[in-house]
Amino acid sequence: MSTTMRRDLVLGSPRELGTVALVAGLSGAYAGALLTCSSLISAVNEGTGGAVKILLAVVATVFIGMALYVAAVVISAGVTTVIAGRLQHIATLRLLGAKSSDLRRSVGRSTARICFAGSLIGAVSATLATDLVRVVLVHQGHLPGDVHYPWFTPGVLVAVVAITAVSAIAGWIGSRRVLEVSPAQAMAGTAGARQDTRALSRLRSVCSMLLIVVGLGLFALAMELGERGGASGFFTVFVAACTTSTGLLLGARSVLPWAVGRLGQLLGRDAASTIARRNAVADPSRTTQSTLGLFVGVTLVTTIASGTSALQGAVDSWQDLSAHQRDVAHSMLSIASTVTITVGVVSSLIAAVGFVSTMSLTVIQRRRELGLLRALGFTGSQVRRMITQESVAMSAAATSAGIGVGLLYGSASAQALVGVETDGFVWGLPWLVLVAIVLASVALILVASQPPARRAIATSPVTALRVDA
């Protein structure tokens, strides 16, 4: 059996893999635009020495790393969802003698090829677009014309290679739980919902709680150090955020499905709401993979906005600043906040694409279930409401958790940075950003639920109940 044939049978059609390529393309475009802009700013500040270049390189690397992490989560979830919906094809391959290790290597290679093409197209497109904008700005006099601007940054190729490598690893990880099952399990359709052993689940929970408790203790230490002055407080809060985030991600498979289930109880008690609530948590792995990227994206944006808001409040409390100095500080913080939030929004956009794709694929893969509901008397409006409510429960859990964690991270970071200059603890509550996140979440729910709902309603019950539907 050829590798190409094996790839088609395992990963499915280009339509199902479109989201994986789109996420890679967005990541490539993000990296291309960010690195090209960094080289542009470096060229303008060529006479100031190498400090600006080093700072821009560090900032670009950090933000690209954030986007790569979110993209890895989304790609892994996308591959898992696609493979879980093709259990019959996987069972056939296994019965014909295909080894799980061979199929996983095929998935990794195929994911890498798809993401290499997507990231390269995105990076080249963003680089050309940035160069075009730069030419316009120079022509209009907004940028100096006597500076040699590079048309291409070698770091873009490094970013494409990094995206491809991360995608291959994410695809390999995403196929692990499904492709390691036996042919009998795949024929029975139980692979997608396979659970961890009790011992592994308990160990995961203990490690998660331990890391979270240690991280919270480090947050308290960071804020205490911030009250005493010095840079050690901000470094400590960075370690605290990393430790707590690791604990949260490790325990996400227990926490996020639980949160989705609790919020799902608010949807109602009618038949459509009950089925939506059960579908949202029927497979904890799918629920976690669907919401984890969105949770990370919301946390990132909220952390930046909350930290800036807390610093703005701290500046207002400093009595030794003149009115002019206070205005300058507010202006600098506003500019920094706008830039960093804009950059962080790209990671959230990648996560949102993954959420929409996962909802669409899971609805497509449940056509027989939806057809059975239609045959049992469910109306089109009930099916549409059921899918929408499932999306509401999952999106609301990820958004609320991300906002809560982001407010803690942002406010604690600001306190660790300027606590010595501020009386008391200043919470960063960026209401406009929080409202924008909630509105974006509502828009995401509509985008994620309506197209698959229309597709499900358009399919007749007889067609949906076919064995090969």
C-alpha positions as CSV (number, residue, x, y, z in Angstrom):
1,M,0.0,0.0,0.0
2,S,1.5,3.3,-1.1
3,T,2.2,6.2,1.3
4,T,-0.1,8.4,-0.7
5,M,-3.0,5.9,-0.6
6,R,-2.4,5.5,3.2
7,R,-2.4,9.2,3.7
8,D,-5.7,9.6,1.9
9,L,-7.4,6.8,3.8
10,V,-6.1,8.0,7.2
11,L,-6.3,11.8,7.0
12,G,-9.2,12.1,4.6
13,S,-10.0,14.7,1.9
14,P,-8.4,18.1,1.4
15,R,-11.6,19.6,2.7
16,E,-11.2,18.0,6.1
17,L,-7.5,19.1,6.2
18,G,-8.3,22.6,5.1
19,T,-8.1,23.9,8.6
20,V,-4.7,22.4,9.3
21,A,-3.4,24.2,6.1
22,L,-5.2,27.4,7.1
23,V,-3.7,27.4,10.6
24,A,-0.2,26.8,9.1
25,G,-0.8,29.6,6.6
26,L,-1.9,32.1,9.3
27,S,1.2,31.2,11.4
28,G,3.4,31.7,8.3
29,A,1.8,35.0,7.5
30,Y,2.1,36.1,11.1
31,A,5.8,35.2,11.2
32,G,6.5,36.8,7.8
33,A,4.8,40.1,8.7
34,L,6.4,40.2,12.2
35,L,9.9,39.5,11.0
36,T,9.7,41.8,8.0
37,C,8.4,44.6,10.2
38,S,11.2,43.9,12.7
39,S,13.9,44.2,9.9
40,L,12.2,47.4,8.7
41,I,12.4,49.0,12.1
42,S,16.0,47.8,12.5
43,A,16.9,49.4,9.2
44,V,15.4,52.7,10.2
45,N,17.4,52.6,13.5
46,E,20.6,51.3,12.0
47,G,22.7,54.1,13.5
48,T,21.6,53.4,17.1
49,G,23.7,50.2,17.4
50,G,22.7,46.5,17.8
51,A,20.6,46.9,20.9
52,V,17.4,47.6,18.9
53,K,18.0,44.6,16.7
54,I,18.5,42.3,19.6
55,L,15.4,43.6,21.4
56,L,13.3,43.3,18.2
57,A,14.6,39.8,17.6
58,V,13.8,38.7,21.2
59,V,10.3,40.2,21.0
60,A,9.6,38.6,17.6
61,T,10.8,35.2,18.8
62,V,8.6,35.3,21.9
63,F,5.4,36.3,20.0
64,I,6.1,33.7,17.2
65,G,6.7,31.1,19.9
66,M,3.3,31.9,21.4
67,A,1.6,31.6,18.0
68,L,3.5,28.3,17.3
69,Y,2.2,26.9,20.6
70,V,-1.4,27.8,19.9
71,A,-1.0,26.5,16.3
72,A,0.4,23.2,17.6
73,V,-2.6,22.7,19.9
74,V,-5.0,23.5,17.1
75,I,-3.3,21.3,14.5
76,S,-3.1,18.4,17.0
77,A,-6.8,18.7,17.8
78,G,-7.6,19.0,14.1
79,V,-5.7,15.8,13.2
80,T,-7.3,13.9,16.1
81,T,-10.8,15.0,15.1
82,V,-10.2,14.0,11.5
83,I,-8.8,10.6,12.3
84,A,-11.4,9.9,15.0
85,G,-14.1,10.3,12.3
86,R,-12.5,7.8,10.0
87,L,-12.4,4.8,12.3
88,Q,-13.8,2.4,9.6
89,H,-11.0,3.3,7.2
90,I,-8.4,2.9,9.9
91,A,-9.8,-0.5,10.9
92,T,-9.7,-1.6,7.3
93,L,-6.0,-0.6,7.0
94,R,-5.2,-2.3,10.2
95,L,-6.9,-5.5,9.2
96,L,-5.0,-5.4,5.9
97,G,-1.8,-5.5,7.8
98,A,-0.9,-1.8,8.3
99,K,1.0,-1.1,11.5
100,S,0.1,1.7,13.8
101,S,3.6,3.0,13.8
102,D,3.6,3.2,10.0
103,L,0.3,5.0,10.0
104,R,1.5,7.5,12.6
105,R,4.7,8.3,10.6
106,S,2.5,8.7,7.5
107,V,0.3,11.2,9.4
108,G,3.3,13.1,10.6
109,R,4.8,13.3,7.1
110,S,1.5,14.3,5.4
111,T,0.8,16.9,8.0
112,A,4.3,18.3,7.6
113,R,3.8,18.5,3.8
114,I,0.4,20.2,4.1
115,C,1.7,22.7,6.7
116,F,4.9,23.4,4.8
117,A,2.9,24.5,1.7
118,G,0.4,26.5,3.8
119,S,3.1,28.2,5.9
120,L,5.3,29.0,2.9
121,I,2.4,30.6,1.0
122,G,1.4,32.6,4.1
123,A,4.9,33.8,4.8
124,V,5.6,34.8,1.2
125,S,2.2,36.6,0.9
126,A,2.7,38.5,4.2
127,T,6.3,39.4,3.2
128,L,5.2,40.8,-0.1
129,A,2.3,42.6,1.5
130,T,4.6,44.2,4.1
131,D,7.1,45.2,1.4
132,L,4.3,46.8,-0.6
133,V,3.1,48.8,2.5
134,R,6.7,49.9,3.1
135,V,7.0,51.2,-0.4
136,V,3.8,53.2,0.0
137,L,4.9,54.6,3.3
138,V,8.3,55.6,1.8
139,H,6.6,57.2,-1.2
140,Q,4.3,59.2,1.1
141,G,7.2,60.4,3.3
142,H,6.2,58.5,6.4
143,L,9.5,56.5,6.3
144,P,12.9,57.8,5.3
145,G,13.8,57.2,1.7
146,D,17.6,57.1,2.1
147,V,17.6,53.8,4.0
148,H,18.4,50.4,2.5
149,Y,15.4,48.2,3.3
150,P,15.8,44.4,2.9
151,W,13.2,42.9,0.7
152,F,13.4,39.5,2.4
153,T,14.4,38.4,5.8
154,P,16.2,35.0,6.1
155,G,14.4,34.5,9.4
156,V,11.2,33.9,7.5
157,L,12.6,30.6,6.1
158,V,13.6,29.6,9.6
159,A,10.0,30.3,10.8
160,V,8.6,28.2,8.0
161,V,10.8,25.3,8.9
162,A,9.9,25.7,12.6
163,I,6.1,25.7,11.7
164,T,6.6,22.6,9.5
165,A,8.5,20.8,12.3
166,V,5.9,21.8,15.0
167,S,3.1,20.7,12.7
168,A,4.7,17.3,12.0
169,I,5.1,16.8,15.8
170,A,1.5,18.0,16.5
171,G,0.1,15.6,13.8
172,W,2.1,12.7,15.2
173,I,0.8,13.5,18.7
174,G,-2.7,14.1,17.5
175,S,-2.8,10.6,15.9
176,R,-1.4,8.8,18.9
177,R,-4.5,8.1,20.9
178,V,-6.6,7.0,17.9
179,L,-4.1,5.0,15.8
180,E,-2.8,3.0,18.8
181,V,-6.1,1.2,19.2
182,S,-6.7,-2.3,18.0
183,P,-8.6,-3.0,14.7
184,A,-11.5,-4.4,16.8
185,Q,-11.8,-1.2,18.8
186,A,-11.7,0.9,15.6
187,M,-14.5,-1.3,14.0
188,A,-16.6,-0.7,17.1
189,G,-16.0,3.0,16.9
190,T,-14.7,3.4,20.4
191,A,-11.2,4.8,19.6
192,G,-12.2,8.4,19.8
193,A,-13.5,8.1,23.4
194,R,-10.7,6.0,24.8
195,Q,-9.9,7.1,28.4
196,D,-6.7,7.3,30.3
197,T,-6.1,4.5,32.9
198,R,-7.2,5.4,36.4
199,A,-3.6,5.4,37.6
200,L,-2.5,7.8,34.8
201,S,-5.4,10.0,35.4
202,R,-4.7,10.2,39.1
203,L,-1.0,11.0,38.5
204,R,-1.9,13.7,36.0
205,S,-4.3,15.3,38.5
206,V,-1.8,15.2,41.3
207,C,1.0,16.7,39.1
208,S,-1.4,19.4,37.9
209,M,-2.5,20.4,41.4
210,L,1.1,20.4,42.7
211,L,2.2,22.7,39.8
212,I,-0.7,25.1,40.3
213,V,-0.1,25.4,44.1
214,V,3.6,26.0,43.5
215,G,2.8,28.5,40.8
216,L,0.4,30.4,43.1
217,G,3.0,30.5,45.8
218,L,5.5,31.9,43.4
219,F,3.0,34.6,42.4
220,A,2.7,35.6,46.1
221,L,6.5,35.7,46.3
222,A,6.8,37.7,43.2
223,M,4.3,40.4,44.5
224,E,6.2,40.5,47.8
225,L,9.5,41.0,45.9
226,G,7.8,43.7,43.8
227,E,7.0,45.6,47.0
228,R,10.7,45.6,47.9
229,G,11.8,46.8,44.4
230,G,14.3,45.3,42.0
231,A,13.9,43.1,38.9
232,S,13.7,39.8,40.8
233,G,9.9,40.2,41.2
234,F,9.2,40.3,37.5
235,F,11.4,37.4,36.8
236,T,9.7,35.4,39.5
237,V,6.3,36.2,38.2
238,F,7.4,34.9,34.8
239,V,8.5,31.6,36.4
240,A,5.2,31.5,38.3
241,A,3.2,32.0,35.1
242,C,5.1,29.2,33.4
243,T,4.6,26.9,36.3
244,T,0.9,27.6,36.7
245,S,0.3,27.4,33.0
246,T,2.0,24.0,32.9
247,G,-0.3,22.8,35.7
248,L,-3.4,24.2,34.0
249,L,-2.5,22.6,30.7
250,L,-1.7,19.3,32.3
251,G,-5.0,19.3,34.2
252,A,-7.1,20.8,31.4
253,R,-8.5,17.4,30.4
254,S,-10.2,17.3,33.8
255,V,-11.0,20.9,34.3
256,L,-12.3,22.1,30.9
257,P,-14.8,19.3,30.4
258,W,-16.0,19.8,34.0
259,A,-16.5,23.6,33.3
260,V,-18.3,22.8,30.0
261,G,-20.6,20.5,31.9
262,R,-21.4,23.0,34.6
263,L,-22.1,25.8,32.1
264,G,-24.1,23.3,30.0
265,Q,-26.5,23.0,32.9
266,L,-27.6,26.6,32.3
267,L,-28.7,25.8,28.8
268,G,-32.1,24.4,29.8
269,R,-33.8,21.1,30.5
270,D,-35.5,20.4,27.2
271,A,-34.5,17.5,24.9
272,A,-32.2,19.6,22.6
273,S,-30.4,21.2,25.6
274,T,-29.9,17.9,27.3
275,I,-28.4,16.3,24.2
276,A,-26.2,19.3,23.6
277,R,-24.9,19.2,27.1
278,R,-24.1,15.5,26.9
279,N,-22.5,15.8,23.4
280,A,-20.3,18.7,24.7
281,V,-18.7,16.4,27.3
282,A,-19.2,13.0,25.8
283,D,-15.5,12.8,24.8
284,P,-13.3,14.7,27.3
285,S,-10.3,14.5,24.9
286,R,-12.3,16.2,22.1
287,T,-13.7,18.8,24.5
288,T,-10.3,19.6,25.8
289,Q,-8.7,19.8,22.3
290,S,-11.5,22.0,21.0
291,T,-11.4,24.5,23.8
292,L,-7.7,24.5,24.8
293,G,-6.4,26.7,22.0
294,L,-9.2,29.2,22.6
295,F,-8.5,29.2,26.3
296,V,-4.8,29.9,25.6
297,G,-5.6,32.7,23.1
298,V,-8.1,34.5,25.5
299,T,-5.6,34.1,28.4
300,L,-2.9,35.7,26.3
301,V,-4.9,38.8,25.2
302,T,-6.4,39.2,28.7
303,T,-3.0,39.0,30.4
304,I,-1.6,41.8,28.1
305,A,-4.7,44.0,28.6
306,S,-4.9,43.4,32.3
307,G,-1.3,44.1,32.9
308,T,-1.4,47.3,31.0
309,S,-4.6,48.4,32.8
310,A,-3.0,47.7,36.1
311,L,0.1,49.8,35.1
312,Q,-2.2,52.6,34.0
313,G,-3.9,52.5,37.5
314,A,-0.5,52.5,39.2
315,V,0.6,55.5,37.2
316,D,-2.5,57.4,38.4
317,S,-1.5,56.7,42.0
318,W,2.0,58.0,41.8
319,Q,2.0,61.4,43.5
320,D,5.5,62.5,42.5
321,L,4.7,62.6,38.7
322,S,3.8,65.9,37.1
323,A,0.7,66.1,34.8
324,H,2.9,66.0,31.7
325,Q,4.9,63.0,32.9
326,R,1.7,61.2,33.7
327,D,0.3,61.9,30.3
328,V,3.5,60.7,28.6
329,A,3.4,57.5,30.7
330,H,-0.2,56.8,29.8
331,S,0.5,57.5,26.1
332,M,3.4,55.0,26.1
333,L,1.4,52.4,27.9
334,S,-1.5,52.8,25.5
335,I,0.8,52.4,22.4
336,A,2.5,49.3,23.9
337,S,-0.9,47.8,24.8
338,T,-2.3,48.3,21.4
339,V,0.7,46.8,19.7
340,T,1.0,43.8,22.0
341,I,-2.8,43.1,22.0
342,T,-2.9,43.3,18.2
343,V,0.0,40.8,18.0
344,G,-1.7,38.6,20.6
345,V,-5.0,38.6,18.8
346,V,-3.4,36.7,15.9
347,S,-2.8,33.8,18.3
348,S,-6.5,34.0,19.3
349,L,-7.5,34.1,15.7
350,I,-5.6,30.8,15.1
351,A,-7.3,29.3,18.1
352,A,-10.7,30.5,16.8
353,V,-10.1,28.9,13.4
354,G,-9.4,25.6,15.2
355,F,-12.5,25.8,17.3
356,V,-14.8,26.5,14.3
357,S,-13.2,23.7,12.3
358,T,-13.5,21.2,15.2
359,M,-17.2,22.0,15.6
360,S,-17.8,21.6,11.8
361,L,-16.0,18.3,11.6
362,T,-17.7,16.8,14.7
363,V,-21.1,17.7,13.2
364,I,-20.2,16.2,9.9
365,Q,-19.0,13.0,11.7
366,R,-22.3,12.8,13.7
367,R,-24.5,12.8,10.6
368,R,-26.0,9.4,11.5
369,E,-26.8,10.6,15.0
370,L,-28.4,13.7,13.7
371,G,-30.3,11.7,11.1
372,L,-31.6,9.4,13.9
373,L,-32.8,12.4,15.9
374,R,-34.6,13.8,12.8
375,A,-36.2,10.4,12.2
376,L,-37.4,10.4,15.9
377,G,-39.2,13.7,15.4
378,F,-36.6,16.4,16.1
379,T,-37.3,19.5,14.0
380,G,-34.7,21.4,12.1
381,S,-34.9,24.3,14.6
382,Q,-34.2,21.8,17.5
383,V,-31.2,20.4,15.7
384,R,-29.9,23.9,15.0
385,R,-30.4,24.9,18.7
386,M,-28.7,21.8,19.9
387,I,-25.6,22.4,17.9
388,T,-25.6,26.1,18.9
389,Q,-25.9,25.3,22.6
390,E,-23.1,22.8,22.4
391,S,-20.9,25.5,20.9
392,V,-22.1,28.0,23.6
393,A,-21.1,25.6,26.4
394,M,-17.6,25.0,25.0
395,S,-16.8,28.5,24.0
396,A,-18.2,30.0,27.3
397,A,-16.0,27.6,29.4
398,A,-12.8,28.5,27.4
399,T,-13.5,32.2,27.4
400,S,-14.5,32.6,31.1
401,A,-11.5,30.4,32.2
402,G,-9.1,32.4,30.0
403,I,-10.4,35.7,31.3
404,G,-10.0,34.6,34.9
405,V,-6.5,33.3,34.5
406,G,-5.5,36.3,32.3
407,L,-6.7,38.8,35.0
408,L,-4.6,37.0,37.6
409,Y,-1.5,36.9,35.4
410,G,-1.7,40.5,34.2
411,S,-2.4,42.1,37.6
412,A,0.2,40.0,39.4
413,S,2.8,40.9,36.8
414,A,2.1,44.6,37.1
415,Q,2.3,44.3,40.9
416,A,5.6,42.5,40.7
417,L,7.0,45.2,38.3
418,V,5.9,48.4,40.1
419,G,4.7,47.3,43.5
420,V,7.3,49.3,45.3
421,E,5.9,52.5,43.8
422,T,2.2,51.7,44.4
423,D,0.2,51.6,47.6
424,G,-1.8,48.4,47.8
425,F,-2.7,45.9,45.0
426,V,-4.0,47.3,41.8
427,W,-6.3,45.0,39.7
428,G,-6.1,45.5,36.0
429,L,-9.7,45.4,34.7
430,P,-9.7,46.4,31.1
431,W,-13.5,46.5,30.6
432,L,-13.4,47.5,27.0
433,V,-11.2,44.6,26.1
434,L,-13.2,42.2,28.2
435,V,-16.4,43.3,26.5
436,A,-14.7,42.9,23.1
437,I,-13.6,39.3,24.1
438,V,-17.2,38.4,25.1
439,L,-18.6,39.9,21.9
440,A,-15.9,38.0,19.9
441,S,-16.9,34.8,21.7
442,V,-20.6,35.4,20.7
443,A,-19.5,35.9,17.1
444,L,-17.4,32.8,17.2
445,I,-20.4,30.8,18.5
446,L,-22.5,31.9,15.6
447,V,-19.7,31.2,13.1
448,A,-18.9,27.8,14.6
449,S,-22.4,26.5,14.9
450,Q,-24.5,27.9,12.1
451,P,-22.8,26.5,8.9
452,P,-22.6,22.9,10.3
453,A,-26.2,23.3,11.6
454,R,-27.5,24.3,8.2
455,R,-25.6,21.4,6.6
456,A,-27.0,18.9,9.1
457,I,-30.6,20.2,8.5
458,A,-30.1,20.1,4.7
459,T,-29.3,16.4,4.9
460,S,-32.4,14.2,4.8
461,P,-32.8,11.6,7.6
462,V,-32.7,8.8,5.1
463,T,-29.4,10.0,3.6
464,A,-27.9,10.6,7.1
465,L,-28.8,7.1,8.3
466,R,-27.0,5.3,5.6
467,V,-24.2,3.2,6.9
468,D,-21.5,4.9,4.7
469,A,-22.9,8.5,5.3
